[in-house]
Amino acid sequence: MSSTTPTTSEKLGELGATVKQAAIDVGNKVAETAAVIKDNSVASAVAAKDAIAETAAVKKEEAAASMENAKATAADKAEEAKASAVETKDAVAAKAAEAKDTATVKAEETKAAADQKAAEAAELAEAKKSETATAVKETAAKYE
């Protein structure tokens, strides 16, 4: 066949070659796309891992700072409690000393009052003794 019109078989051959080339092109494009997706997925995963690591590091630093703050606060509270205990101890000691001084003064006043009463009782007894002696002498003189 020497005609310039292609035959059906030639047309089918060309169509087959075109379809084959299209399939190759589609396959190549799918492979390229898959590679890009894979690269993007890997890059995304790496970025996510890095972001998580960075967040973890920040949280670790925040936790450490919070722990230091808590330690400082606890130390301050302990110091305040210690100072308060010392103040309370000093106040109790002052009250005890004041109570002791008051008790000593009261004891001295009571002793002085008791000594005064004893002296008055001794004087009264002496006076009664003297009165009795005088009465006995007077009575004895009447009967002489």
VOPAGU-2260 file (C-alpha; in pm, 1 decimal, decimal comma):
REM VOPAGU-2260
SITE   aa  ch    i         X         Y         Z
SITE  MET   A    0       0,0       0,0       0,0
SITE  SER   A    1     145,0     304,9    -121,0
SITE  SER   A    2    -124,2     542,2     -20,4
SITE  THR   A    3     -57,9     825,0     221,6
SITE  THR   A    4    -365,1     754,9     421,9
SITE  PRO   A    5    -271,5     553,1     723,8
SITE  THR   A    6    -436,0     220,9     764,3
SITE  THR   A    7    -640,8     115,0    1060,2
SITE  SER   A    8    -363,3     -97,1    1182,9
SITE  GLU   A    9    -122,1     195,2    1160,9
SITE  LYS   A   10    -374,5     416,7    1336,3
SITE  LEU   A   11    -415,3     152,7    1605,4
SITE  GLY   A   12     -37,3     128,0    1630,3
SITE  GLU   A   13      -7,4     504,6    1669,9
SITE  LEU   A   14    -294,1     506,9    1921,9
SITE  GLY   A   15    -129,3     226,3    2113,9
SITE  ALA   A   16     201,1     414,3    2114,6
SITE  THR   A   17      24,6     732,8    2227,5
SITE  VAL   A   18    -159,8     545,2    2504,1
SITE  LYS   A   19     163,4     374,9    2605,0
SITE  GLN   A   20     345,9     708,7    2616,8
SITE  ALA   A   21      55,4     865,0    2810,1
SITE  ALA   A   22      67,9     576,6    3058,6
SITE  ILE   A   23     442,8     627,8    3094,6
SITE  ASP   A   24     393,0    1002,5    3139,4
SITE  VAL   A   25     116,2     946,4    3397,9
SITE  GLY   A   26     332,0     689,9    3577,2
SITE  ASN   A   27     624,7     931,0    3584,0
SITE  LYS   A   28     400,5    1211,3    3710,1
SITE  VAL   A   29     255,2     982,7    3980,9
SITE  ALA   A   30     608,5     884,3    4081,9
SITE  GLU   A   31     714,5    1250,7    4092,3
SITE  THR   A   32     405,0    1342,2    4294,9
SITE  ALA   A   33     462,6    1050,8    4531,7
SITE  ALA   A   34     824,4    1160,3    4577,5
SITE  VAL   A   35     711,4    1517,6    4650,7
SITE  ILE   A   36     446,2    1391,8    4892,1
SITE  LYS   A   37     703,3    1165,2    5055,1
SITE  ASP   A   38     952,7    1452,1    5080,0
SITE  ASN   A   39     680,5    1680,5    5214,8
SITE  SER   A   40     568,9    1414,6    5463,8
SITE  VAL   A   41     924,9    1356,0    5580,4
SITE  ALA   A   42     988,5    1729,0    5603,0
SITE  SER   A   43     658,0    1777,3    5783,3
SITE  ALA   A   44     737,0    1494,2    6023,5
SITE  VAL   A   45    1083,8    1637,1    6089,5
SITE  ALA   A   46     933,8    1982,9    6142,6
SITE  ALA   A   47     671,3    1837,2    6377,2
SITE  LYS   A   48     939,7    1645,8    6567,5
SITE  ASP   A   49    1149,4    1962,4    6594,9
SITE  ALA   A   50     847,0    2164,6    6709,2
SITE  ILE   A   51     762,2    1900,6    6969,5
SITE  ALA   A   52    1124,2    1891,5    7088,2
SITE  GLU   A   53    1131,5    2271,2    7110,4
SITE  THR   A   54     801,7    2278,2    7301,7
SITE  ALA   A   55     930,3    2007,7    7536,1
SITE  ALA   A   56    1249,3    2205,8    7597,9
SITE  VAL   A   57    1048,3    2521,3    7671,6
SITE  LYS   A   58     815,9    2328,5    7904,9
SITE  LYS   A   59    1119,1    2173,9    8076,2
SITE  GLU   A   60    1268,1    2520,3    8130,4
SITE  GLU   A   61     934,4    2650,9    8257,5
SITE  ALA   A   62     905,5    2355,1    8495,6
SITE  ALA   A   63    1259,4    2412,9    8622,1
SITE  ALA   A   64    1186,9    2783,3    8675,3
SITE  SER   A   65     862,4    2695,6    8851,0
SITE  MET   A   66    1047,9    2447,5    9072,3
SITE  GLU   A   67    1308,8    2708,8    9160,6
SITE  ASN   A   68    1030,5    2956,1    9236,5
SITE  ALA   A   69     855,8    2698,9    9456,2
SITE  LYS   A   70    1182,6    2626,7    9639,2
SITE  ALA   A   71    1241,0    2997,9    9697,5
SITE  THR   A   72     882,8    3044,4    9818,3
SITE  ALA   A   73     915,0    2746,1   10052,0
SITE  ALA   A   74    1244,5    2880,8   10186,8
SITE  ASP   A   75    1083,4    3221,5   10244,0
SITE  LYS   A   76     786,2    3061,8   10421,0
SITE  ALA   A   77    1021,0    2852,1   10636,0
SITE  GLU   A   78    1219,8    3163,1   10727,2
SITE  GLU   A   79     898,8    3349,3   10813,3
SITE  ALA   A   80     779,5    3056,3   11026,6
SITE  LYS   A   81    1116,6    3043,6   11203,1
SITE  ALA   A   82    1108,3    3418,2   11270,8
SITE  SER   A   83     750,9    3390,2   11397,1
SITE  ALA   A   84     849,4    3102,1   11626,4
SITE  VAL   A   85    1139,7    3306,1   11765,2
SITE  GLU   A   86     909,4    3604,5   11821,4
SITE  THR   A   87     653,9    3381,6   11994,1
SITE  LYS   A   88     923,8    3222,6   12210,2
SITE  ASP   A   89    1055,0    3566,6   12306,2
SITE  ALA   A   90     703,7    3691,1   12384,4
SITE  VAL   A   91     632,9    3384,1   12598,9
SITE  ALA   A   92     966,2    3428,0   12779,1
SITE  ALA   A   93     885,4    3795,5   12843,6
SITE  LYS   A   94     538,8    3703,9   12978,0
SITE  ALA   A   95     693,3    3432,4   13196,7
SITE  ALA   A   96     950,6    3677,3   13333,4
SITE  GLU   A   97     675,6    3932,7   13396,3
SITE  ALA   A   98     462,6    3668,0   13572,1
SITE  LYS   A   99     763,0    3563,4   13781,6
SITE  ASP   A  100     831,9    3925,1   13876,0
SITE  THR   A  101     465,7    3978,0   13964,3
SITE  ALA   A  102     462,0    3658,0   14171,0
SITE  THR   A  103     780,4    3764,3   14350,9
SITE  VAL   A  104     633,7    4106,4   14432,7
SITE  LYS   A  105     307,3    3946,9   14552,0
SITE  ALA   A  106     501,7    3694,3   14763,0
SITE  GLU   A  107     707,9    3973,8   14919,3
SITE  GLU   A  108     393,1    4176,3   14987,2
SITE  THR   A  109     221,4    3870,2   15141,3
SITE  LYS   A  110     528,7    3795,4   15356,6
SITE  ALA   A  111     545,3    4158,0   15470,8
SITE  ALA   A  112     173,2    4151,3   15556,7
SITE  ALA   A  113     217,5    3820,1   15740,7
SITE  ASP   A  114     519,3    3956,5   15930,0
SITE  GLN   A  115     315,9    4267,6   16019,5
SITE  LYS   A  116      25,1    4054,0   16144,8
SITE  ALA   A  117     266,6    3835,3   16343,0
SITE  ALA   A  118     428,8    4142,5   16498,9
SITE  GLU   A  119      85,4    4285,0   16583,7
SITE  ALA   A  120     -20,2    3949,9   16731,7
SITE  ALA   A  121     300,8    3934,3   16937,3
SITE  GLU   A  122     244,0    4289,3   17065,0
SITE  LEU   A  123    -117,4    4203,4   17148,7
SITE  ALA   A  124      -8,4    3885,7   17324,2
SITE  GLU   A  125     254,2    4080,8   17519,7
SITE  ALA   A  126      -3,0    4342,5   17613,1
SITE  LYS   A  127    -251,5    4073,1   17723,0
SITE  LYS   A  128      25,1    3900,8   17920,2
SITE  SER   A  129     111,4    4225,8   18088,1
SITE  GLU   A  130    -255,8    4300,4   18160,9
SITE  THR   A  131    -303,4    3950,6   18300,2
SITE  ALA   A  132       6,4    3983,3   18518,6
SITE  THR   A  133    -117,3    4317,0   18647,4
SITE  ALA   A  134    -464,2    4173,9   18715,2
SITE  VAL   A  135    -310,8    3877,4   18899,5
SITE  LYS   A  136     -96,5    4111,6   19110,1
SITE  GLU   A  137    -393,8    4331,4   19188,5
SITE  THR   A  138    -604,9    4032,0   19282,4
SITE  ALA   A  139    -326,2    3889,4   19495,7
SITE  ALA   A  140    -282,6    4227,6   19664,5
SITE  LYS   A  141    -652,1    4235,1   19760,4
SITE  TYR   A  142    -621,3    3906,5   19934,4
SITE  GLU   A  143    -308,3    3984,8   20130,1
